Amino acid sequence: MKRKGMHRHRKLVLLAVLLIMVGIAVWRIWQTPRPTVLHRQDAWLSSAEPEMVDTLPDNTFTAELPEEIGGRLLYIRDYPASGHYQIVWEGVSAEAAESYLTALLDKGFTRLMGTAEDIASGVLLARGDLTLSISLSGGTLNMLMTRAEEPTATPLPEWLADW
């Protein structure tokens, strides 16, 4: 009887030691720093440096935009390999951003998501093969333009665009 109790005690001690060792191994793996890895579809984000400009250059992206926005052009980034183009303005008021959004809608862009009141959280517009993602934060207006391989055939239904 005594021997059976010692076996059980020995098994419990071995199990406790094993659990502690597994816990230490998991903790060490958890604490090991890992490099940030960009997924292949996000790799274009790091492929262009900001270009400080005073005026928008003439290209296929900027040709479709309204002329003026109330604010100062800060920089652009061109991602030609992926079909993206970024424009950043600073000193843009909420009213100026709403006015610019209205001018884009007047130029034939369709609102896919968001409204002028939602510009702080982002607005998505499209026309043909061009999609604009626009957001305003702290007076900085950021616009990411994307050329699709195929034009957007139809906009989202109104009920889904407001969702």
Backbone bond lengths (Angstrom), bond angles and torsions (degrees), N, CA, C in turn:
res aa  C-N    CA-C-N  psi(-1)  N-CA   C-N-CA  omega(-1)  CA-C   N-CA-C  phi
1 M - - - 1.439 - - 1.515 111.15 -
2 K 1.332 113.85 -42.70 1.443 118.73 -177.83 1.519 110.40 -64.02
3 R 1.300 115.82 -38.87 1.446 120.99 -178.89 1.526 111.55 -64.76
4 K 1.341 118.72 -38.93 1.454 122.97 179.44 1.521 109.90 -64.29
5 G 1.310 118.64 -39.37 1.464 122.73 177.92 1.520 111.42 -65.09
6 M 1.338 117.31 -36.09 1.469 120.45 179.10 1.518 110.58 -69.30
7 H 1.333 117.39 -36.74 1.466 120.37 177.22 1.530 110.50 -63.33
8 R 1.313 115.42 -43.22 1.465 119.73 179.39 1.523 110.07 -63.92
9 H 1.313 117.25 -42.59 1.467 121.75 179.40 1.531 110.14 -63.67
10 R 1.318 116.22 -43.04 1.461 121.16 179.59 1.538 110.71 -63.38
11 K 1.339 117.27 -41.52 1.461 121.33 178.17 1.529 110.92 -62.99
12 L 1.311 117.99 -41.84 1.466 121.52 179.21 1.521 111.35 -64.11
13 V 1.332 116.81 -40.32 1.468 120.48 178.47 1.525 109.74 -65.27
14 L 1.329 117.44 -44.88 1.463 120.79 178.65 1.532 111.23 -62.19
15 L 1.324 117.31 -40.71 1.464 121.33 177.78 1.526 110.72 -63.71
16 A 1.318 117.40 -42.34 1.467 121.09 178.55 1.523 110.74 -63.32
17 V 1.330 117.76 -43.77 1.470 121.48 178.61 1.528 109.90 -62.99
18 L 1.322 117.39 -42.39 1.461 121.46 179.22 1.532 110.74 -62.14
19 L 1.321 117.73 -45.13 1.466 121.39 178.56 1.528 111.52 -62.57
20 I 1.307 117.35 -39.41 1.472 120.61 177.90 1.524 110.03 -64.59
21 M 1.330 117.19 -42.86 1.467 120.43 -179.87 1.531 111.03 -64.49
22 V 1.322 117.55 -42.43 1.467 120.81 177.40 1.525 109.92 -63.31
23 G 1.322 117.01 -42.23 1.466 120.64 177.92 1.518 112.31 -60.20
24 I 1.324 116.93 -42.79 1.474 120.80 178.52 1.527 110.29 -64.73
25 A 1.322 117.70 -42.22 1.469 120.91 179.75 1.526 110.94 -62.72
26 V 1.321 117.20 -44.44 1.468 120.92 178.34 1.521 110.12 -63.51
27 W 1.310 117.78 -42.75 1.471 121.33 -179.99 1.529 110.65 -62.03
28 R 1.340 117.38 -42.36 1.475 120.31 179.90 1.522 111.20 -65.86
29 I 1.318 117.44 -39.69 1.467 120.41 176.77 1.525 109.60 -63.47
30 W 1.313 116.78 -42.95 1.467 122.13 -179.39 1.529 111.05 -62.66
31 Q 1.327 117.60 -35.70 1.463 121.67 -176.84 1.527 113.56 -83.48
32 T 1.313 118.60 -12.33 1.462 121.55 -178.69 1.524 109.59 -70.85
33 P 1.345 117.76 122.98 1.468 119.42 179.11 1.525 110.80 -67.07
34 R 1.331 114.87 142.24 1.454 120.67 179.05 1.518 109.11 -119.61
35 P 1.313 118.26 140.76 1.462 119.83 176.37 1.525 110.23 -69.06
36 T 1.318 115.53 148.91 1.453 120.43 176.50 1.519 108.31 -74.15
37 V 1.300 115.41 126.91 1.457 120.17 -178.41 1.519 108.44 -113.44
38 L 1.328 116.05 124.37 1.451 120.05 174.17 1.522 108.64 -82.48
39 H 1.310 116.16 134.15 1.453 119.47 174.63 1.520 108.84 -69.48
40 R 1.282 117.14 156.94 1.456 120.61 -175.38 1.521 111.42 -57.28
41 Q 1.328 118.63 -38.30 1.452 119.70 -178.66 1.528 111.81 -71.92
42 D 1.337 118.91 -16.56 1.461 122.36 178.36 1.523 112.75 -100.98
43 A 1.311 118.42 -1.36 1.461 121.21 -175.06 1.523 112.36 -62.66
44 W 1.329 118.46 -26.58 1.462 120.88 179.94 1.523 111.52 -63.54
45 L 1.335 118.07 -22.98 1.463 120.99 -178.30 1.517 112.66 -60.93
46 S 1.311 117.62 -32.66 1.462 120.59 -177.52 1.526 112.58 -97.45
47 S 1.328 117.46 7.95 1.460 119.57 -172.33 1.522 114.94 -92.24
48 A 1.332 119.48 0.45 1.470 120.30 -178.72 1.517 110.53 -139.58
49 E 1.315 114.95 139.07 1.460 121.23 176.38 1.526 109.05 -90.89
50 P 1.334 118.01 149.38 1.463 119.68 176.74 1.530 110.55 -64.28
51 E 1.314 115.76 138.73 1.459 121.93 177.40 1.526 107.50 -113.15
52 M 1.330 116.47 113.13 1.460 121.31 -179.04 1.525 108.77 -73.75
53 V 1.330 116.54 123.60 1.465 121.27 -178.23 1.526 109.64 -136.19
54 D 1.329 115.74 158.62 1.465 121.34 175.99 1.520 111.77 -99.77
55 T 1.321 116.34 -27.36 1.462 121.64 178.78 1.518 108.71 -133.99
56 L 1.314 114.72 154.21 1.459 119.06 178.74 1.522 110.12 -71.82
57 P 1.315 117.83 132.94 1.464 119.59 175.92 1.530 110.27 -71.13
58 D 1.313 116.45 156.26 1.462 120.55 175.59 1.519 108.81 -82.72
59 N 1.318 115.42 118.29 1.462 120.55 174.51 1.520 108.31 -154.98
60 T 1.307 117.15 -178.69 1.466 120.23 -176.06 1.522 112.73 -66.65
61 F 1.321 117.46 -23.57 1.459 120.36 177.96 1.528 110.77 -78.55
62 T 1.311 116.85 -53.33 1.468 120.88 -173.42 1.522 112.59 -72.72
63 A 1.326 118.29 -19.98 1.468 120.99 179.66 1.522 111.76 -63.44
64 E 1.307 117.46 -22.72 1.460 121.09 -176.32 1.524 113.33 -96.06
65 L 1.330 117.39 5.54 1.462 121.26 -177.26 1.522 111.71 -99.74
66 P 1.336 117.25 153.02 1.462 120.28 171.83 1.528 109.78 -62.16
67 E 1.313 116.02 158.23 1.464 121.18 -173.94 1.525 113.84 -63.66
68 E 1.307 118.18 -55.74 1.463 120.94 -168.10 1.527 112.59 -120.90
69 I 1.311 113.64 153.95 1.462 122.19 170.02 1.521 106.09 -139.46
70 G 1.314 116.84 144.01 1.466 120.22 179.59 1.512 110.22 -73.71
71 G 1.299 117.72 99.41 1.459 123.03 -178.49 1.515 109.12 159.51
72 R 1.318 116.10 175.99 1.465 121.35 -178.81 1.522 109.45 -106.77
73 L 1.331 115.27 130.72 1.457 120.85 176.85 1.526 108.48 -65.02
74 L 1.314 116.63 123.69 1.460 121.17 -176.98 1.530 111.30 -94.10
75 Y 1.327 116.82 -59.17 1.465 120.06 178.43 1.518 110.61 -160.48
76 I 1.334 114.18 167.96 1.458 122.23 173.93 1.522 107.80 -128.69
77 R 1.305 115.47 158.85 1.467 122.21 171.66 1.520 106.70 -136.82
78 D 1.308 115.50 131.77 1.458 120.96 179.25 1.523 108.35 -112.17
79 Y 1.316 115.58 126.32 1.463 122.18 178.36 1.533 107.51 -117.90
80 P 1.321 118.61 74.09 1.467 120.38 -172.22 1.531 114.08 -63.54
81 A 1.308 118.18 -32.94 1.465 120.50 -177.11 1.523 112.16 -67.23
82 S 1.332 116.96 -29.82 1.461 119.75 -177.01 1.522 113.18 -106.99
83 G 1.334 118.29 -4.37 1.459 120.57 178.58 1.515 113.74 78.37
84 H 1.335 117.70 29.26 1.460 122.41 178.56 1.526 110.04 -114.58
85 Y 1.331 115.54 152.96 1.464 121.57 177.74 1.523 106.62 -148.65
86 Q 1.321 117.45 130.71 1.463 121.66 -176.71 1.523 109.40 -118.57
87 I 1.338 115.26 135.97 1.459 121.78 175.57 1.524 107.34 -126.97
88 V 1.338 116.79 133.45 1.461 121.35 -179.63 1.524 108.89 -128.03
89 W 1.340 115.67 126.65 1.459 122.78 174.96 1.523 108.39 -113.58
90 E 1.330 116.76 152.16 1.464 120.48 173.68 1.521 108.88 -122.92
91 G 1.331 116.09 161.75 1.454 121.29 -179.51 1.515 112.64 71.88
92 V 1.323 117.37 32.53 1.463 122.19 -178.48 1.526 108.65 -100.17
93 S 1.320 116.46 124.33 1.467 120.61 177.96 1.528 109.47 -81.37
94 A 1.316 115.88 164.06 1.463 120.63 177.84 1.526 110.38 -61.82
95 E 1.338 116.68 -37.41 1.463 120.80 179.72 1.529 110.63 -65.88
96 A 1.340 116.83 -42.54 1.468 120.58 178.75 1.525 110.66 -64.58
97 A 1.327 117.06 -38.30 1.466 120.85 178.68 1.525 110.27 -65.54
98 E 1.327 117.41 -42.59 1.463 120.91 177.54 1.518 110.85 -62.75
99 S 1.329 116.71 -41.69 1.460 121.46 178.54 1.530 110.70 -62.56
100 Y 1.322 117.11 -42.02 1.459 121.62 179.15 1.527 110.54 -65.50
101 L 1.318 116.37 -40.55 1.458 120.89 177.76 1.526 110.22 -61.93
102 T 1.322 117.43 -42.16 1.463 121.80 177.53 1.526 110.48 -62.43
103 A 1.335 117.10 -41.34 1.468 120.93 178.26 1.530 110.98 -62.68
104 L 1.328 117.21 -37.74 1.466 120.51 177.06 1.528 110.77 -65.35
105 L 1.321 116.58 -42.26 1.462 120.37 178.15 1.523 110.29 -64.11
106 D 1.339 117.11 -37.73 1.465 121.38 177.52 1.526 111.56 -65.77
107 K 1.329 117.55 -26.54 1.469 121.67 178.49 1.531 112.02 -83.12
108 G 1.326 117.02 4.78 1.456 119.99 174.54 1.512 116.03 102.54
109 F 1.325 118.36 4.81 1.458 119.81 176.23 1.521 109.45 -74.44
110 T 1.312 116.10 145.68 1.455 122.95 178.59 1.517 108.73 -107.13
111 R 1.317 115.13 136.11 1.464 120.05 178.66 1.525 108.57 -78.69
112 L 1.327 115.72 120.33 1.459 120.78 176.80 1.521 111.29 -92.74
113 M 1.345 115.53 -33.01 1.458 119.65 -178.09 1.518 108.96 -158.93
114 G 1.325 116.95 140.56 1.455 122.06 176.73 1.515 112.15 87.42
115 T 1.330 114.81 164.38 1.460 121.80 178.64 1.513 108.42 -131.27
116 A 1.324 116.31 175.40 1.465 120.22 178.48 1.523 110.31 -58.52
117 E 1.322 117.13 -35.20 1.464 120.55 179.00 1.527 111.51 -71.00
118 D 1.334 116.47 -22.11 1.469 121.62 -178.09 1.521 112.86 -94.69
119 I 1.330 117.86 11.16 1.467 119.49 -171.52 1.529 112.05 -61.18
120 A 1.326 117.93 -24.92 1.468 119.62 178.12 1.527 110.94 -66.39
121 S 1.322 117.36 -32.56 1.463 119.50 179.36 1.520 112.17 -95.56
122 G 1.319 116.89 -9.02 1.456 119.93 174.27 1.511 113.96 118.90
123 V 1.316 114.37 141.77 1.457 122.79 177.43 1.519 106.93 -129.28
124 L 1.310 116.34 138.95 1.456 121.88 178.85 1.522 108.51 -117.75
125 L 1.343 116.86 121.90 1.461 123.03 179.98 1.524 108.99 -122.29
126 A 1.336 116.40 156.18 1.464 120.06 177.32 1.519 110.18 -148.45
127 R 1.324 114.11 149.94 1.462 122.09 171.28 1.521 106.93 -154.18
128 G 1.332 115.59 118.97 1.460 119.55 -178.14 1.517 111.01 60.56
129 D 1.328 115.90 -123.28 1.467 119.86 -178.48 1.524 112.96 -95.83
130 L 1.334 117.30 6.44 1.468 121.57 -176.78 1.524 111.12 -107.10
131 T 1.330 116.31 127.32 1.465 122.56 175.90 1.518 108.19 -117.95
132 L 1.341 116.26 135.16 1.461 122.40 178.77 1.516 109.01 -115.31
133 S 1.312 116.60 129.33 1.457 122.79 172.15 1.523 106.31 -112.44
134 I 1.336 116.69 115.74 1.464 121.49 -172.06 1.519 109.39 -123.94
135 S 1.346 115.87 135.38 1.466 119.86 174.38 1.525 109.36 -145.52
136 L 1.321 114.96 151.19 1.463 122.64 179.37 1.517 107.95 -121.91
137 S 1.330 116.15 127.82 1.459 120.55 178.66 1.516 109.23 -145.70
138 G 1.316 116.77 120.37 1.461 121.36 176.60 1.517 113.65 57.77
139 G 1.322 117.44 34.84 1.456 121.06 179.37 1.516 114.23 83.81
140 T 1.332 117.64 1.91 1.463 121.59 177.72 1.522 108.65 -106.33
141 L 1.325 115.61 120.76 1.463 121.64 178.07 1.518 107.96 -99.93
142 N 1.317 116.15 123.76 1.458 122.76 -178.09 1.520 108.25 -116.30
143 M 1.324 116.63 127.36 1.460 121.37 178.25 1.522 108.71 -126.14
144 L 1.322 115.55 122.28 1.458 121.29 174.70 1.521 107.10 -108.71
145 M 1.316 115.71 122.85 1.460 122.07 -177.88 1.521 108.42 -107.93
146 T 1.328 115.93 136.89 1.456 121.26 -178.30 1.519 109.66 -131.96
147 R 1.305 115.76 131.36 1.464 121.28 174.01 1.524 107.52 -95.54
148 A 1.316 115.29 122.03 1.458 120.24 178.58 1.521 109.40 -82.97
149 E 1.314 115.84 154.81 1.460 119.42 176.16 1.517 110.40 -69.35
150 E 1.336 115.78 -32.01 1.460 120.63 176.86 1.518 107.91 -125.30
151 P 1.348 118.03 139.42 1.463 120.35 -179.97 1.524 111.88 -61.45
152 T 1.336 114.90 150.68 1.456 120.75 175.07 1.520 107.93 -71.14
153 A 1.318 116.98 115.54 1.462 120.36 -174.49 1.520 111.94 -70.85
154 T 1.318 116.70 -52.67 1.459 119.66 -179.20 1.512 108.89 -136.93
155 P 1.327 116.39 145.69 1.464 118.63 176.69 1.520 110.69 -71.93
156 L 1.308 115.20 166.39 1.458 120.14 175.76 1.517 109.95 -65.55
157 P 1.328 117.94 152.61 1.462 119.76 175.60 1.528 110.32 -59.77
158 E 1.332 116.49 151.57 1.462 122.16 -176.65 1.528 111.58 -56.64
159 W 1.339 117.43 -40.16 1.462 119.71 -178.15 1.521 111.30 -65.41
160 L 1.344 117.40 -31.85 1.452 120.63 179.80 1.524 111.23 -80.82
161 A 1.326 116.95 -32.58 1.460 120.74 179.74 1.522 111.13 -65.04
162 D 1.321 117.40 -31.64 1.464 121.12 -179.87 1.514 112.52 -83.83
163 W 1.304 118.39 -9.56 1.453 122.00 -174.68 1.451 112.94 -74.69
